[in-house]
Amino acid sequence: MEVFTIFADYIKNFVSKLNEYTLLQLLWVIAIYYFVLNSIFDFVIKIDNTAFTQSNLDRILEYNKTILNFLQDYEIAWIDLTVLTFLASMIVVLVAYTLFKDYIFIRIFSIYGGVVSMWSLIIYATYKLYIFFGLYYGIVLFFILLIVLWINKKKRI
């Protein structure tokens, strides 16, 4: 239990140093890891179905299935909430920049709804990419990386 407490304190200390913008980026990185790990796991299962069937991972796999089912069940609500948050942020920004033009704090944080909606859309696109490619998700991400690197190299020439 001592190790868990130390680990929990470390995580709490780390997260408390993040601001609201980097926290969204961290959430996206966690989503990428989650979907890549699922992809690798699905790939291993496809190659050797017996590798994990008789293991003590049953509880973890059950929890993982619950998370994936939750994402699938609330996918429409996720996208709707993302769009509504973006629309609301446009209104809030207009109000903040019109009525509170001298209040820097209000103006800075009025755009946060737009930032949240953009990162939500990025995370949603990451999820849809995982759903579409499944066990090949990690490989597809690697090829996307290679394409981006190739494009960046072409831009520099």
Salt bridges, closest charged atoms under 4 A:
GLU75 OE2 - LYS128 NZ 2.80
